[in-house]
Amino acid sequence: MYEWSSTCSGQDGNPDSPGQARLGTLRAMKIPDSHVTMLPDGRELGWLELGPPDGDPVFAFHGTTGSRWHFTVDDGPVAAAGVRLIVPDRPGYGLSSFHSGRRLRDWADDVAFLADHLGLQDFSVMGVSGGGPHVAVCARFLPARVRAAAIVSGVAPLADPGSEEGMMPSNRGITAVARRAPLVLWPVFAGMTAFGRRWPERALQAMVRELPPPDTAVLMRPAVRDAFLRDVRHASSTTGQAGAQDFRLFSRDWGFRLEDITVPLHIWQGDVDRNVPAAHGRLQADRIPGAVLHEVPGEGHLLFVDHMTDILSDLVKRDRHPAP
């Protein structure tokens, strides 16, 4: 096992191709060093940390097709909540190796390994969008270690009939392909990733055209815009594979029932979200025993940007005062 840390760079100056290191570009906040360790099967796992090192440990999982930089918009809310936020790159994204043939439940093993590596016995977890199912799997398979969990704008099982209703056209189309012809997804995501790396500003404009006004307003803020552009410019060479794999996993049986989750869990959902419609949050709240639904009026998919302090503070409060 080994670990190395830096703001990482590989071939073509891509900070998310492991191999070399250089000083990264500082944007809206000071970007912390990134770290990489080797997993037992030889894959690499990358992560970064925000907040005080002695804070309450919370693992945060980024969306599809993001990376650890998803959470580098503003570290103020993390510090305000007194949280040590540990943000791993999910398989195939950022500095983490692609995991061919993986199952959702395999993510719980990766998180447990990283927690052991960092000397953490227990911790909380949160995830945004495509990170939501990865929160659910940790809550299900690591109940002795996960103190509390938060799913934020998180996708529900896409195999459920009607789960695509209310989605913006691009997500609706990708969901249909994932169900019927999943092998087609890889070239689709590869093309999207290549487009974003070459023309990040145009990729941003294309995204904005499909978003509801609250999300557009958030995305146009300089700090959020910079974080988005940083993410797409530096997408790893396996981001397309990872995005296709995510949708294949989300649109099949997840390998566990939401009803079997016993960890205290909160669900945060904007009621005008067109990326992951509000019905997804309501469905998960109905199925997960004791789950608390926070449906936020007038908010879209990016509600975590303005509600991060609330999400983390509530998570840590639930952590300190577990349900009877």
C-alpha positions as CSV (number, residue, x, y, z in Angstrom):
1,M,0.0,0.0,0.0
2,Y,1.2,3.5,-0.7
3,E,0.0,7.1,-0.5
4,W,1.1,10.2,-2.3
5,S,-0.3,13.7,-2.1
6,S,-0.2,16.9,-4.2
7,T,-2.4,18.7,-6.6
8,C,-1.9,16.0,-9.1
9,S,-1.1,16.1,-12.8
10,G,-0.3,13.6,-15.5
11,Q,0.0,13.6,-19.2
12,D,-1.3,16.6,-21.1
13,G,-1.3,18.6,-17.9
14,N,-4.4,16.8,-16.6
15,P,-4.5,16.9,-12.8
16,D,-6.5,13.7,-12.8
17,S,-4.1,11.4,-14.6
18,P,-2.0,9.8,-11.8
19,G,1.7,9.8,-12.5
20,Q,3.3,13.3,-12.1
21,A,2.7,16.3,-9.9
22,R,2.6,20.1,-10.3
23,L,1.1,23.0,-8.5
24,G,-2.6,23.4,-9.3
25,T,-4.5,26.6,-10.1
26,L,-6.2,28.3,-7.2
27,R,-9.7,29.5,-7.9
28,A,-12.6,30.6,-5.6
29,M,-11.0,28.9,-2.6
30,K,-7.6,27.5,-1.8
31,I,-7.7,24.0,-3.4
32,P,-6.4,21.4,-0.9
33,D,-3.9,18.8,-1.7
34,S,-5.2,15.6,-3.2
35,H,-4.1,12.1,-2.0
36,V,-4.0,8.7,-3.6
37,T,-3.7,5.3,-1.9
38,M,-3.7,1.8,-3.3
39,L,-6.6,-0.5,-2.6
40,P,-6.1,-4.2,-1.8
41,D,-7.0,-5.2,-5.4
42,G,-4.4,-2.8,-6.9
43,R,-6.7,0.0,-7.9
44,E,-5.9,3.6,-6.8
45,L,-8.3,5.6,-4.7
46,G,-8.0,9.4,-4.7
47,W,-9.5,11.9,-2.3
48,L,-9.1,15.4,-0.7
49,E,-10.2,16.8,2.6
50,L,-11.8,20.0,3.7
51,G,-12.4,21.5,7.2
52,P,-10.6,21.0,10.5
53,P,-8.6,17.8,10.8
54,D,-10.1,17.2,14.2
55,G,-13.7,17.8,13.1
56,D,-16.5,15.2,12.9
57,P,-15.6,12.9,10.0
58,V,-18.0,12.9,7.1
59,F,-17.4,11.2,3.7
60,A,-18.9,13.1,0.8
61,F,-19.7,11.4,-2.5
62,H,-19.8,13.4,-5.7
63,G,-22.3,13.1,-8.5
64,T,-22.2,11.7,-12.0
65,T,-19.9,12.6,-13.8
66,G,-18.1,14.7,-11.3
67,S,-15.1,14.3,-9.0
68,R,-13.7,15.3,-5.6
69,W,-13.7,18.9,-6.9
70,H,-17.5,18.8,-6.8
71,F,-17.2,20.1,-3.2
72,T,-14.5,22.8,-3.7
73,V,-17.0,25.6,-4.2
74,D,-16.6,27.0,-0.7
75,D,-15.1,25.5,2.4
76,G,-16.7,28.0,4.7
77,P,-19.8,25.9,5.4
78,V,-17.7,22.8,6.2
79,A,-15.6,24.7,8.7
80,A,-18.8,26.3,10.2
81,A,-20.3,22.9,10.8
82,G,-17.1,21.7,12.5
83,V,-16.8,18.8,10.0
84,R,-13.7,17.0,8.5
85,L,-15.1,16.4,5.0
86,I,-13.4,13.6,3.2
87,V,-14.2,13.6,-0.5
88,P,-13.1,10.5,-2.4
89,D,-13.2,10.2,-6.2
90,R,-15.6,7.3,-7.0
91,P,-14.3,4.6,-9.3
92,G,-13.2,5.9,-12.7
93,Y,-13.4,9.5,-11.8
94,G,-10.7,11.9,-10.9
95,L,-7.7,10.1,-9.4
96,S,-9.5,6.8,-8.8
97,S,-9.0,3.8,-11.1
98,F,-11.9,2.5,-13.1
99,H,-13.4,-0.7,-11.5
100,S,-14.5,-3.0,-14.3
101,G,-17.5,-5.2,-13.4
102,R,-18.2,-3.4,-10.1
103,R,-21.4,-3.7,-8.1
104,L,-22.8,-0.8,-6.0
105,R,-22.0,-2.7,-2.8
106,D,-18.3,-2.7,-3.7
107,W,-18.2,1.0,-2.9
108,A,-18.8,0.2,0.7
109,D,-15.6,-1.8,0.8
110,D,-13.7,1.0,-0.8
111,V,-15.0,3.5,1.8
112,A,-14.3,1.1,4.7
113,F,-10.7,0.7,3.5
114,L,-10.2,4.5,3.2
115,A,-11.7,4.9,6.7
116,D,-9.2,2.3,8.1
117,H,-6.4,4.0,6.2
118,L,-7.3,7.3,7.9
119,G,-7.7,5.7,11.3
120,L,-11.5,6.3,11.5
121,Q,-13.6,3.6,13.2
122,D,-17.0,5.4,12.5
123,F,-18.1,8.3,10.4
124,S,-21.1,9.8,8.6
125,V,-21.7,9.9,4.9
126,M,-23.4,12.2,2.4
127,G,-23.8,12.2,-1.3
128,V,-25.1,14.4,-4.1
129,S,-27.0,13.2,-7.2
130,G,-25.2,10.1,-8.4
131,G,-23.5,10.0,-5.1
132,G,-26.9,9.2,-3.5
133,P,-27.0,5.5,-4.3
134,H,-23.4,5.3,-2.9
135,V,-24.7,6.7,0.4
136,A,-27.5,4.2,0.5
137,V,-25.1,1.3,-0.1
138,C,-22.8,2.4,2.7
139,A,-25.8,2.8,5.1
140,R,-26.9,-0.6,4.2
141,F,-23.6,-2.6,4.3
142,L,-21.7,-0.6,7.0
143,P,-24.3,-0.1,9.7
144,A,-21.8,-0.6,12.5
145,R,-19.6,2.2,11.2
146,V,-21.9,4.7,9.6
147,R,-23.4,7.0,12.3
148,A,-25.7,8.9,10.1
149,A,-26.3,9.5,6.4
150,A,-27.7,12.2,4.0
151,I,-28.8,11.8,0.4
152,V,-28.9,15.1,-1.4
153,S,-30.7,15.4,-4.7
154,G,-30.0,11.7,-4.9
155,V,-31.2,9.4,-7.7
156,A,-33.6,6.6,-6.8
157,P,-33.6,3.2,-8.5
158,L,-34.0,3.9,-12.2
159,A,-35.4,0.4,-12.9
160,D,-38.7,1.6,-11.3
161,P,-41.3,2.4,-14.0
162,G,-41.9,6.1,-14.3
163,S,-38.6,7.1,-12.5
164,E,-37.7,9.2,-15.6
165,E,-40.8,11.3,-15.4
166,G,-40.0,15.0,-14.9
167,M,-36.4,14.7,-15.9
168,M,-34.8,17.0,-18.3
169,P,-34.6,15.5,-21.8
170,S,-30.9,14.5,-21.7
171,N,-31.3,12.5,-18.5
172,R,-34.6,11.0,-19.7
173,G,-32.9,9.8,-22.8
174,I,-29.8,8.4,-21.0
175,T,-32.1,6.5,-18.6
176,A,-34.0,4.9,-21.5
177,V,-30.8,3.8,-23.1
178,A,-29.4,2.5,-19.8
179,R,-32.5,0.2,-19.5
180,R,-32.6,-1.1,-23.0
181,A,-29.1,-0.8,-24.5
182,P,-26.5,-0.1,-21.8
183,L,-23.5,-0.8,-24.1
184,V,-24.4,2.3,-26.1
185,L,-23.8,4.4,-23.0
186,W,-20.0,4.3,-23.1
187,P,-19.6,6.2,-26.4
188,V,-22.3,8.6,-25.4
189,F,-20.5,9.5,-22.2
190,A,-17.1,9.4,-23.8
191,G,-18.2,12.0,-26.3
192,M,-19.7,14.2,-23.7
193,T,-16.5,14.1,-21.6
194,A,-14.3,14.9,-24.6
195,F,-16.6,17.8,-25.6
196,G,-16.4,19.2,-22.0
197,R,-12.6,18.9,-21.8
198,R,-12.1,20.7,-25.2
199,W,-14.9,23.2,-24.9
200,P,-15.8,23.6,-21.2
201,E,-17.6,26.9,-21.7
202,R,-19.8,25.5,-24.4
203,A,-20.5,22.4,-22.2
204,L,-21.6,24.8,-19.5
205,Q,-23.9,26.7,-21.9
206,A,-25.5,23.4,-23.0
207,M,-26.2,22.4,-19.4
208,V,-27.7,25.8,-18.5
209,R,-30.3,25.4,-21.3
210,E,-31.9,22.4,-19.6
211,L,-31.8,23.7,-16.0
212,P,-34.5,25.4,-14.1
213,P,-33.9,29.0,-13.1
214,P,-32.8,28.3,-9.5
215,D,-30.0,26.0,-10.8
216,T,-29.0,28.4,-13.5
217,A,-28.7,31.2,-10.9
218,V,-26.4,29.1,-8.7
219,L,-24.3,27.8,-11.6
220,M,-23.6,31.4,-12.8
221,R,-22.0,32.4,-9.5
222,P,-18.3,32.8,-10.1
223,A,-17.2,30.3,-7.5
224,V,-19.7,27.6,-8.7
225,R,-18.9,28.3,-12.3
226,D,-15.2,27.9,-11.7
227,A,-15.7,24.7,-9.8
228,F,-17.8,23.3,-12.7
229,L,-15.2,24.3,-15.4
230,R,-12.4,22.9,-13.3
231,D,-14.2,19.6,-13.1
232,V,-15.0,19.2,-16.8
233,R,-11.6,20.5,-18.0
234,H,-9.8,18.0,-15.8
235,A,-12.0,15.0,-16.4
236,S,-10.0,11.8,-16.2
237,S,-9.5,9.5,-19.2
238,T,-12.0,7.0,-17.7
239,T,-14.8,9.5,-16.9
240,G,-16.9,8.3,-19.8
241,Q,-16.7,4.7,-18.8
242,A,-17.5,5.6,-15.2
243,G,-20.5,7.7,-16.2
244,A,-21.9,4.8,-18.4
245,Q,-21.3,2.4,-15.5
246,D,-23.1,4.6,-13.0
247,F,-26.2,4.7,-15.2
248,R,-26.1,0.9,-15.8
249,L,-25.9,0.3,-12.0
250,F,-28.6,2.8,-11.2
251,S,-31.0,1.3,-13.8
252,R,-30.6,-2.3,-12.5
253,D,-31.4,-4.0,-9.3
254,W,-29.2,-2.3,-6.7
255,G,-28.4,-5.6,-4.9
256,F,-30.2,-4.5,-1.7
257,R,-33.5,-3.1,-0.6
258,L,-33.9,0.5,0.6
259,E,-36.2,-0.9,3.3
260,D,-33.3,-2.8,4.9
261,I,-31.4,0.4,5.8
262,T,-31.3,1.0,9.5
263,V,-28.9,3.9,9.8
264,P,-30.4,7.4,10.7
265,L,-30.9,9.0,7.3
266,H,-31.9,12.4,6.0
267,I,-33.0,13.2,2.4
268,W,-32.6,16.7,1.0
269,Q,-34.5,17.4,-2.2
270,G,-35.4,20.5,-4.2
271,D,-39.0,20.6,-5.5
272,V,-38.1,22.1,-8.9
273,D,-35.2,19.7,-9.6
274,R,-35.3,18.5,-13.2
275,N,-32.1,16.5,-13.1
276,V,-33.3,14.2,-10.3
277,P,-37.0,15.0,-9.8
278,A,-38.6,15.4,-6.4
279,A,-40.4,12.1,-6.8
280,H,-37.0,10.4,-6.3
281,G,-36.5,11.9,-2.8
282,R,-40.1,11.1,-1.8
283,L,-39.8,7.5,-3.0
284,Q,-36.6,7.0,-0.9
285,A,-38.1,8.7,2.1
286,D,-41.1,6.3,1.9
287,R,-39.0,3.2,1.6
288,I,-36.2,3.9,4.1
289,P,-37.4,3.3,7.6
290,G,-37.3,6.5,9.7
291,A,-35.9,8.6,6.9
292,V,-36.5,12.4,7.3
293,L,-37.4,14.2,4.1
294,H,-36.4,17.9,3.7
295,E,-38.1,19.0,0.5
296,V,-36.9,22.6,-0.1
297,P,-39.3,24.9,-2.0
298,G,-38.0,26.7,-5.0
299,E,-34.7,24.8,-5.0
300,G,-33.2,22.7,-7.8
301,H,-30.5,20.1,-8.2
302,L,-27.8,22.3,-6.8
303,L,-29.4,23.0,-3.4
304,F,-26.4,21.6,-1.6
305,V,-24.5,24.8,-2.5
306,D,-26.7,27.1,-0.4
307,H,-27.7,24.5,2.2
308,M,-24.3,22.8,2.9
309,T,-24.1,24.1,6.4
310,D,-27.6,22.9,7.3
311,I,-27.0,19.5,5.7
312,L,-23.7,18.9,7.5
313,S,-24.9,20.4,10.8
314,D,-28.0,18.3,10.8
315,L,-26.0,15.2,9.9
316,V,-23.5,15.8,12.8
317,K,-26.4,16.6,15.2
318,R,-28.0,13.3,14.2
319,D,-24.6,11.7,14.6
320,R,-24.2,13.0,18.2
321,H,-27.8,12.2,19.1
322,P,-28.7,8.9,17.4
323,A,-32.2,7.7,17.0
324,P,-33.4,5.5,19.9
